[in-house]
């Protein structure tokens, strides 16, 4: 089963089968190596995440915070140190060395054991017989300020070593308390904090400190607006059943959208595709909660109010062949569906309407004469994209330009000359252009060149030329970009569609 790891602004996202796990990471400095199976990821963060069948350990400096005399620790050489372990009324200090094995399970071998006393430890580890098996229970393993509990089962072998395998684990102490503007939990989710709402229930996982909840475009917009207005906006910092409070001149539109997505669409009209499930957390005791600057987006297929399509993960809804947003209707009104963001995963997404300006120089020779022209023009094109392949048609002569995008570069080709009369015979007619795409995919700059040769009414001719073109996203994209940063004020702006 693959594990995909992405590092972004002190957050790790690990995709294990279909479970999305997010965890905060503390910077320790230096280069840290995360290992799982045969893959490696080198980052400057320290964090340990244990998954069934996988173990990710930070090599080098391990950050500890707030450890007590009972807390187990993990050293840089992957040694699990248990300060106090109780067995049959006697206390031991135990060392367990992580020992990789080819079966994909997580194994430790006993490296050292010495007698000790209970001391001030009121919650020591235990070794006890459970269902005919000896199990070491470690109530607190402190990793970067997060306390995990572990169960290690003794496995008899004939190699003379004492082996234990990890059979269960979790986070010891969870805190699902949200403090507005201080410790925001389930940010962007439906309902206040992690409480959920009718039609969007919340499931708090006490053994892992994650919360399975719901999110909608409206809930994202409203939470962002409440933070921007220090919770002075309409229905900020209220449970779902206490409404009509706060300043209605702030966050009104965002609240209406949140109500629309869950109350109107999901509950009243039974149209559930206006919200989606989301895994929040984890929220162990002492954690700082969610970042209110996270770029939360609606996944592909989500039904959204057309003017809010910029919240889609792809940045837009599905479009037709003319680049017009496809508007549909269900029981709670007009909507469009967030388009797939597959293009973004492998290359820049430039599909949609673009305004362009173009200027060039063309020189033609024929019949003993040479003429040079300086054509220029502007207009709008609809760029279609399938993975990294792109194409569009010239709006004047309806000629195709097609090519590929890779990274921030684009290359296209087509014909150079278009005959305005019949009986023009071309022996050569080609055009190619290459250029760059801006990082925000709002501007494309192209430099092209072409040649054409042939004959007309018995006269041979040849033409060559160069041109420069600049493409900018159409007005919908620029409106969307401006709208994405909420001002917090009530607006009556018309649908940009």
C-alpha positions as CSV (number, residue, x, y, z in Angstrom):
1,X,0.0,0.0,0.0
2,X,1.6,3.3,-1.0
3,X,2.2,6.2,1.2
4,X,2.4,9.6,-0.4
5,X,4.1,12.4,1.6
6,X,3.9,16.1,0.8
7,X,5.7,18.7,2.9
8,X,4.1,22.2,2.9
9,X,4.5,25.0,5.4
10,X,5.3,22.8,8.4
11,X,2.5,20.4,7.6
12,X,2.9,16.8,6.5
13,X,0.1,15.1,4.6
14,X,0.3,11.4,4.4
15,X,-2.1,9.4,2.3
16,X,-2.4,5.9,3.6
17,X,-4.9,3.9,1.6
18,X,-8.0,6.2,1.7
19,X,-7.3,7.8,5.0
20,X,-6.0,11.4,5.0
21,X,-3.8,12.2,8.0
22,X,-2.5,15.6,8.7
23,X,-0.1,16.3,11.5
24,X,1.8,19.3,12.8
25,X,5.6,19.2,12.7
26,X,8.2,20.9,14.8
27,X,11.3,22.2,13.2
28,X,14.5,20.9,14.9
29,X,17.1,22.2,12.4
30,X,19.6,20.2,10.4
31,X,18.7,17.7,7.7
32,X,16.3,15.0,8.7
33,X,15.7,11.8,6.8
34,X,12.2,10.2,6.8
35,X,12.2,6.6,5.8
36,X,9.4,4.2,4.8
37,X,9.8,0.9,3.0
38,X,12.3,1.6,0.2
39,X,11.5,5.3,-0.2
40,X,13.3,8.3,1.3
41,X,12.3,11.9,1.7
42,X,14.9,14.4,2.9
43,X,13.5,17.4,4.8
44,X,14.5,19.8,7.6
45,X,11.8,18.7,10.0
46,X,11.6,16.2,12.8
47,X,8.5,14.1,13.3
48,X,7.6,10.5,13.9
49,X,4.5,9.0,12.4
50,X,3.7,5.3,12.9
51,X,1.3,3.7,10.5
52,X,0.2,0.1,10.3
53,X,2.9,-1.7,8.4
54,X,5.0,1.4,8.1
55,X,7.3,3.5,10.4
56,X,8.6,6.9,9.7
57,X,11.4,8.0,12.0
58,X,13.3,11.3,12.0
59,X,17.1,10.6,12.0
60,X,19.3,13.0,13.9
61,X,17.9,15.4,16.5
62,X,14.5,14.5,18.0
63,X,12.5,17.2,19.7
64,X,11.1,16.5,23.1
65,X,8.9,18.9,25.0
66,X,7.3,18.7,28.4
67,X,8.5,15.1,29.1
68,X,7.8,13.6,32.5
69,X,9.6,10.9,34.5
70,X,7.0,8.4,33.0
71,X,7.3,9.4,29.4
72,X,9.1,7.0,27.0
73,X,11.4,8.6,24.5
74,X,12.9,7.8,21.1
75,X,16.6,8.4,20.6
76,X,18.2,9.3,17.3
77,X,19.3,5.7,16.7
78,X,15.7,4.6,17.0
79,X,16.0,3.2,20.5
80,X,12.8,3.3,22.5
81,X,13.6,4.1,26.1
82,X,11.0,3.2,28.8
83,X,12.0,4.8,32.1
84,X,9.7,2.8,34.3
85,X,8.1,-0.6,33.3
86,X,6.1,-2.5,35.9
87,X,6.0,-6.3,35.9
88,X,4.7,-8.5,38.8
89,X,5.3,-5.8,41.3
90,X,8.8,-5.0,40.2
91,X,10.0,-2.0,38.2
92,X,12.5,-1.9,35.4
93,X,14.1,0.6,33.1
94,X,14.0,-0.9,29.6
95,X,15.5,-0.2,26.2
96,X,13.9,-1.5,23.0
97,X,15.8,-1.2,19.7
98,X,13.9,-0.7,16.5
99,X,14.8,-3.6,14.2
100,X,13.6,-3.5,10.6
101,X,12.3,-6.8,9.2
102,X,11.1,-7.7,5.7
103,X,7.5,-8.6,6.7
104,X,6.6,-4.9,6.8
105,X,5.7,-5.0,10.5
106,X,7.3,-2.8,13.2
107,X,9.7,-4.8,15.4
108,X,11.8,-4.0,18.5
109,X,14.3,-6.1,20.3
110,X,15.2,-5.9,24.0
111,X,18.5,-4.1,24.1
112,X,18.9,-3.5,27.9
113,X,17.0,-3.8,31.1
114,X,17.9,-2.8,34.7
115,X,16.0,-2.7,38.0
116,X,14.7,0.7,39.1
117,X,12.0,2.1,41.4
118,X,8.6,3.6,40.7
119,X,9.9,7.0,41.9
120,X,7.5,9.8,41.0
121,X,6.0,7.9,38.1
122,X,2.3,7.3,38.7
123,X,1.5,6.1,35.2
124,X,4.3,3.6,34.4
125,X,4.4,1.2,31.5
126,X,3.3,-2.3,32.1
127,X,4.1,-5.9,31.0
128,X,1.1,-8.1,31.5
129,X,-0.5,-11.3,30.2
130,X,-3.4,-10.5,27.9
131,X,-5.3,-13.3,26.0
132,X,-2.4,-15.7,26.5
133,X,0.1,-13.1,25.2
134,X,2.6,-10.9,27.0
135,X,2.0,-7.3,26.0
136,X,4.0,-4.2,26.9
137,X,1.8,-1.2,27.2
138,X,3.5,2.2,27.1
139,X,1.0,4.9,28.2
140,X,3.1,7.9,27.1
141,X,5.7,8.2,24.3
142,X,6.5,11.9,24.0
143,X,7.3,12.9,20.4
144,X,7.7,16.6,19.7
145,X,5.2,17.4,22.5
146,X,2.6,14.9,21.3
147,X,2.0,11.9,23.6
148,X,1.4,8.5,22.0
149,X,0.4,5.2,23.6
150,X,1.8,2.0,22.3
151,X,1.1,-1.7,22.7
152,X,4.0,-4.1,21.9
153,X,3.4,-7.9,21.9
154,X,6.1,-10.4,22.9
155,X,6.9,-12.8,20.1
156,X,8.9,-16.0,21.1
157,X,11.8,-16.8,18.7
158,X,14.7,-19.2,18.7
159,X,17.5,-16.7,17.8
160,X,18.2,-15.8,21.4
161,X,16.7,-12.3,21.1
162,X,13.7,-10.9,22.9
163,X,11.3,-9.6,20.1
164,X,8.3,-7.3,20.4
165,X,6.0,-6.2,17.6
166,X,3.9,-3.1,17.5
167,X,0.2,-4.1,17.6
168,X,-1.6,-0.9,18.5
169,X,-1.0,2.8,19.0
170,X,-2.8,6.1,19.4
171,X,-2.6,9.6,20.9
172,X,-2.8,9.6,24.6
173,X,-4.6,12.9,25.4
174,X,-6.9,14.7,22.9
175,X,-8.3,18.2,23.3
176,X,-11.1,19.1,21.0
177,X,-11.7,22.5,22.6
178,X,-11.7,25.3,20.1
179,X,-10.8,28.8,21.3
180,X,-11.9,31.4,18.6
181,X,-9.0,33.4,17.1
182,X,-6.5,31.5,19.5
183,X,-6.9,27.8,18.9
184,X,-9.1,27.2,15.9
185,X,-10.2,23.6,15.4
186,X,-11.9,22.1,12.3
187,X,-11.3,25.4,10.6
188,X,-13.3,25.6,7.4
189,X,-15.7,22.9,8.6
190,X,-19.5,23.0,8.9
191,X,-20.6,24.1,12.4
192,X,-18.8,25.8,15.3
193,X,-15.4,24.3,16.0
194,X,-15.6,20.5,15.7
195,X,-19.3,20.3,16.8
196,X,-20.8,19.8,13.3
197,X,-24.4,20.6,12.5
198,X,-27.6,18.8,11.3
199,X,-26.8,17.3,7.9
200,X,-23.0,17.5,8.7
201,X,-22.3,15.3,11.8
202,X,-18.9,15.3,13.5
203,X,-17.1,12.2,14.7
204,X,-14.3,12.7,17.1
205,X,-11.7,9.9,17.2
206,X,-10.5,9.7,20.8
207,X,-7.8,7.2,20.1
208,X,-6.1,9.3,17.4
209,X,-7.3,12.9,18.0
210,X,-8.6,13.2,14.5
211,X,-12.1,14.5,13.7
212,X,-14.2,13.2,10.8
213,X,-16.4,16.1,9.7
214,X,-17.8,18.0,6.8
215,X,-16.7,21.0,4.8
216,X,-18.4,23.2,2.2
217,X,-17.5,26.3,0.1
218,X,-19.8,28.3,2.4
219,X,-18.2,27.1,5.6
220,X,-14.7,27.9,4.3
221,X,-15.8,31.4,3.2
222,X,-17.6,32.1,6.5
223,X,-14.8,30.9,8.7
224,X,-12.3,33.0,6.8
225,X,-14.5,36.0,7.0
226,X,-15.0,35.6,10.8
227,X,-11.2,35.5,11.3
228,X,-10.8,38.6,9.1
229,X,-13.4,40.5,11.2
230,X,-12.2,39.2,14.6
231,X,-15.5,37.3,14.9
232,X,-17.5,40.5,14.6
233,X,-19.3,39.3,11.5
234,X,-22.7,37.8,11.1
235,X,-23.2,34.6,13.1
236,X,-19.5,34.2,13.9
237,X,-18.6,32.2,16.9
238,X,-22.1,30.7,17.4
239,X,-23.3,27.1,17.4
240,X,-25.5,26.2,14.5
241,X,-28.8,26.6,16.5
242,X,-28.0,30.2,17.7
243,X,-28.3,32.4,14.7
244,X,-29.0,36.0,13.8
245,X,-26.2,37.5,15.9
246,X,-23.3,39.7,15.0
247,X,-23.0,42.5,12.5
248,X,-25.1,41.7,9.4
249,X,-23.0,44.1,7.3
250,X,-20.0,41.7,7.7
251,X,-19.9,38.1,6.6
252,X,-23.5,38.1,5.5
253,X,-22.9,36.7,2.0
254,X,-20.6,34.0,3.4
255,X,-23.1,33.0,6.0
256,X,-25.9,32.8,3.4
257,X,-23.6,30.5,1.3
258,X,-22.8,28.3,4.2
259,X,-26.6,28.0,5.1
260,X,-27.3,27.3,1.4
261,X,-24.8,24.4,1.2
262,X,-25.9,22.5,4.3
263,X,-29.3,23.6,5.4
264,X,-31.0,24.2,2.0
265,X,-29.2,21.8,-0.3
266,X,-28.1,18.9,2.0
267,X,-31.0,18.8,4.4
268,X,-34.1,20.4,2.7
269,X,-33.5,19.3,-0.9
270,X,-31.4,16.2,-0.2
271,X,-28.6,17.4,-2.6
272,X,-25.5,16.2,-0.7
273,X,-22.9,17.1,-3.3
274,X,-22.7,20.7,-2.0
275,X,-20.4,19.6,0.8
276,X,-17.8,16.9,1.3
277,X,-16.2,14.9,4.2
278,X,-12.9,16.0,5.6
279,X,-10.5,14.6,8.2
280,X,-9.4,17.4,10.6
281,X,-6.6,17.3,13.2
282,X,-5.0,15.7,15.0
283,X,-5.7,17.7,18.2
284,X,-3.6,16.4,21.0
285,X,-3.5,18.3,24.3
286,X,-1.3,21.3,23.9
287,X,-1.5,21.5,20.1
288,X,-2.0,25.0,18.5
289,X,-4.9,23.9,16.3
290,X,-5.4,24.7,12.6
291,X,-3.7,27.3,10.5
292,X,-6.3,29.9,9.4
293,X,-4.2,30.6,6.3
294,X,-4.5,27.1,4.9
295,X,-5.5,27.1,1.2
296,X,-8.8,25.1,1.7
297,X,-10.5,24.1,-1.6
298,X,-13.5,22.1,-2.9
299,X,-12.6,18.8,-4.6
300,X,-13.5,17.9,-8.1
301,X,-17.2,17.2,-8.6
302,X,-18.4,19.4,-5.8
303,X,-21.5,21.5,-6.7
304,X,-20.8,25.2,-6.1
305,X,-22.6,28.5,-6.7
306,X,-21.0,29.7,-9.9
307,X,-19.6,32.9,-8.5
308,X,-17.6,30.9,-5.9
309,X,-16.0,28.5,-8.4
310,X,-12.6,30.0,-7.6
311,X,-12.7,27.9,-4.4
312,X,-12.5,24.7,-6.5
313,X,-9.2,22.9,-6.2
314,X,-8.8,23.4,-10.0
315,X,-9.8,27.1,-9.7
316,X,-12.9,26.7,-11.9
317,X,-15.9,24.6,-12.8
318,X,-16.4,22.5,-15.8
319,X,-16.5,24.4,-19.1
320,X,-17.9,23.7,-22.6
321,X,-16.0,23.8,-25.9
322,X,-16.4,27.6,-26.0
323,X,-15.0,27.9,-22.5
324,X,-18.3,28.9,-21.0
325,X,-19.0,27.6,-17.5
326,X,-21.5,24.8,-17.6
327,X,-24.5,25.8,-15.4
328,X,-26.8,23.2,-14.1
329,X,-29.8,23.2,-11.7
330,X,-30.9,21.1,-8.8
331,X,-33.5,21.5,-6.0
332,X,-31.6,24.3,-4.3
333,X,-30.8,26.4,-7.4
334,X,-28.2,27.0,-10.1
335,X,-24.8,25.4,-9.7
336,X,-21.7,24.3,-11.5
337,X,-19.4,21.4,-10.8
338,X,-15.7,21.8,-9.8
339,X,-13.6,20.5,-12.7
340,X,-10.9,17.9,-12.2
341,X,-7.6,19.2,-11.0
342,X,-5.8,16.3,-12.7
343,X,-4.0,18.7,-15.0
344,X,-2.5,20.5,-12.0
345,X,-0.9,17.3,-10.7
346,X,1.3,16.9,-13.7
347,X,1.5,20.2,-15.5
348,X,0.2,23.8,-15.3
349,X,-3.6,24.1,-15.9
350,X,-4.1,26.8,-18.6
351,X,-7.5,25.7,-19.8
352,X,-10.1,28.5,-20.2
353,X,-10.6,31.9,-21.8
354,X,-7.6,34.1,-22.5
355,X,-7.3,37.6,-23.9
356,X,-4.3,38.1,-26.2
357,X,-2.4,40.8,-28.1
358,X,-0.1,39.9,-31.0
359,X,2.4,41.8,-33.1
360,X,4.9,40.6,-35.7
361,X,6.9,41.2,-38.8
362,X,6.3,39.3,-42.1
363,X,8.4,39.5,-45.3
364,X,7.3,38.0,-48.6
365,X,9.1,37.7,-51.9
366,X,7.5,36.9,-55.2
367,X,7.6,38.0,-58.9
368,X,10.9,39.9,-58.3
369,X,9.4,42.1,-55.5
370,X,9.8,42.0,-51.7
371,X,7.2,43.4,-49.3
372,X,7.4,43.6,-45.5
373,X,4.3,44.0,-43.3
374,X,3.8,44.6,-39.5
375,X,0.6,42.8,-38.6
376,X,-0.9,43.1,-35.1
377,X,-4.1,42.3,-33.4
378,X,-6.0,41.2,-30.3
379,X,-8.9,39.0,-29.3
380,X,-10.0,36.1,-27.1
381,X,-9.3,32.4,-27.4
382,X,-10.5,29.4,-25.6
383,X,-7.7,27.1,-24.7
384,X,-8.6,23.4,-24.3
385,X,-6.4,21.1,-22.3
386,X,-6.1,17.3,-21.9
387,X,-3.3,16.4,-19.4
388,X,-0.3,18.3,-20.8
389,X,-1.7,18.7,-24.4
390,X,-3.2,22.1,-25.2
391,X,-4.9,23.6,-28.3
392,X,-6.9,26.6,-29.4
393,X,-8.2,28.1,-32.7
394,X,-7.3,31.5,-34.1
395,X,-10.5,33.7,-33.8
396,X,-9.9,35.4,-37.2
397,X,-9.0,32.6,-39.6
398,X,-10.2,29.7,-37.4
399,X,-6.8,28.0,-37.6
400,X,-5.6,25.6,-34.9
401,X,-2.6,26.0,-32.6
402,X,-1.7,22.9,-30.6
403,X,1.2,21.7,-28.5
404,X,2.2,20.9,-25.0
405,X,3.0,22.5,-21.6
406,X,5.7,21.3,-19.3
407,X,6.7,23.0,-16.1
408,X,6.5,26.7,-16.9
409,X,7.1,26.3,-20.6
410,X,4.8,26.0,-23.6
411,X,5.3,25.0,-27.2
412,X,2.7,25.1,-30.0
413,X,2.7,24.8,-33.7
414,X,0.4,25.2,-36.7
415,X,0.4,26.7,-40.2
416,X,2.0,30.0,-41.0
417,X,0.1,31.4,-44.0
418,X,-3.6,31.3,-44.8
419,X,-4.6,31.7,-48.5
420,X,-7.2,34.4,-49.1
421,X,-7.9,33.2,-52.6
422,X,-7.9,29.8,-54.4
423,X,-5.2,28.2,-56.5
424,X,-2.5,28.8,-53.9
425,X,-0.2,25.8,-53.8
426,X,2.1,25.5,-50.7
427,X,5.3,23.4,-50.8
428,X,6.0,24.5,-47.2
429,X,3.8,26.1,-44.5
430,X,4.7,25.8,-40.9
431,X,4.7,27.9,-37.7
432,X,6.0,27.2,-34.2
433,X,6.2,29.2,-31.0
434,X,7.5,28.7,-27.5
435,X,7.3,30.6,-24.3
436,X,6.7,30.7,-20.6
437,X,3.7,30.5,-18.3
438,X,3.7,32.7,-15.2
439,X,3.8,30.9,-11.8
440,X,0.2,31.9,-11.1
441,X,-0.8,30.7,-14.6
442,X,-2.4,34.1,-15.4
443,X,0.0,35.2,-18.1
444,X,1.6,33.4,-21.1
445,X,4.3,35.0,-23.3
446,X,5.0,33.4,-26.7
447,X,7.6,34.0,-29.3
448,X,7.0,32.5,-32.7
449,X,8.4,32.1,-36.2
450,X,7.2,30.7,-39.4
451,X,7.9,30.1,-43.1
452,X,5.8,29.5,-46.2
453,X,6.6,28.9,-49.8
454,X,4.8,27.9,-52.9
455,X,3.2,29.3,-56.1
456,X,0.2,31.2,-57.2
457,X,-0.8,31.5,-60.9
458,X,2.6,30.3,-61.9
459,X,4.5,32.8,-59.7
460,X,6.8,31.4,-57.0
461,X,6.7,33.1,-53.6
462,X,8.3,32.7,-50.1
463,X,7.4,34.3,-46.8
464,X,9.0,34.3,-43.4
465,X,8.1,36.1,-40.2
466,X,8.3,36.4,-36.4
467,X,5.8,37.4,-33.8
468,X,5.3,38.0,-30.1
469,X,2.0,37.3,-28.3
470,X,0.9,37.9,-24.7
471,X,-2.1,36.0,-23.2
472,X,-3.8,37.0,-20.0
473,X,-6.6,35.2,-18.2
474,X,-10.1,36.5,-19.0
475,X,-12.1,38.7,-16.6
476,X,-13.7,35.8,-14.7
477,X,-10.3,34.7,-13.5
478,X,-9.2,38.1,-12.4
479,X,-12.5,38.6,-10.6
480,X,-12.1,35.3,-8.9
481,X,-8.6,36.1,-7.7
482,X,-9.8,39.3,-6.2
483,X,-12.8,37.7,-4.6
484,X,-10.8,34.9,-3.0
485,X,-9.5,37.3,-0.3
486,X,-12.6,38.2,1.6
487,X,-13.0,41.8,2.7
488,X,-15.5,40.7,5.3
489,X,-18.0,43.2,4.1
490,X,-21.6,42.5,2.9
491,X,-21.7,42.8,-0.9
492,X,-24.3,42.8,-3.6
493,X,-21.9,42.0,-6.4
494,X,-23.5,40.3,-9.4
495,X,-22.6,36.8,-10.5
496,X,-19.6,37.3,-12.8
497,X,-21.1,34.7,-15.1
